């Protein structure tokens, strides 16, 4: 029986939404985030979603 992998399309959508939110939170004039605690939460979520996507792709590569 195949291992159950996380659905990649929903994770890609989540990563895209969090990435856009993080980009909008950054102020390019001062090169700082407008609300640092919110930006840290976005960074954590973005990193976690990237990790899950890349881990899923690695497992697909080794199985096939």
Helices and strands as residue ranges (DSSP letters): H 8-25, E 26-27, E 32-33, H 36-63
